[in-house]
């Protein structure tokens, strides 16, 4: 067991700070910095995470959804079991709406569209597009801007499903990998100092009052 743990990659420390955007009795709305885990990793030196940091000042918090290590942006953090159960059911029912901002290589030709490609587990931490074994995966996109000089496109992404690495894979599959993506961007992995993917907004129903909740945060890139 110890030998297995020793083989795990030790992540570099994250200097970025979690911003608490809104503090409610039943949940927190936060902005996660890039290169921070949502939950502690398997290696003892990878304990730093969103949940371990927040537990210090907010005992009883839990994770109901995750952002990838490299992805920054908004998250909802339940503060009690009732909120966890209610918001979890909303995620399962796909009634939670999320949008992401990304900068990708090249010019996306259509101003908007839908990417419908099934995703399956790949080798190691990677996933892959696979028509035979993949699970249905759907992403809507809308072009925000095209940078003629940099030859890039800024795009707003709306994942209908929530597969692991869905946005990275879908954009790579249509020929426009997200800049800074070490898994799927190939030559464009070094085109940015970080993954240019940010969870821009989140909307769901308040677990107690039933009122709509909306939070947004603009990316730093």
ABEGO torsion letter per residue (X at the ends): XAAAAAABBBBBBBABBBBBABBBAABBBBBBBBGBBABBBABAAAABBAAAAAAAABBGBBBABBBBAABBEBBBBBABAAAAAAAAAAAAAGABBBBBBBBBBEBBABABEBBBBBBBBBBEABBBBBAAABBBBBBBBBBABBBAAAGBBBBBBBBABBBBGAAAAAAAAAGBBBBGBAAAAEAAAAABABBBBBBABBBBBBAAAGBBBBBBBBBAX
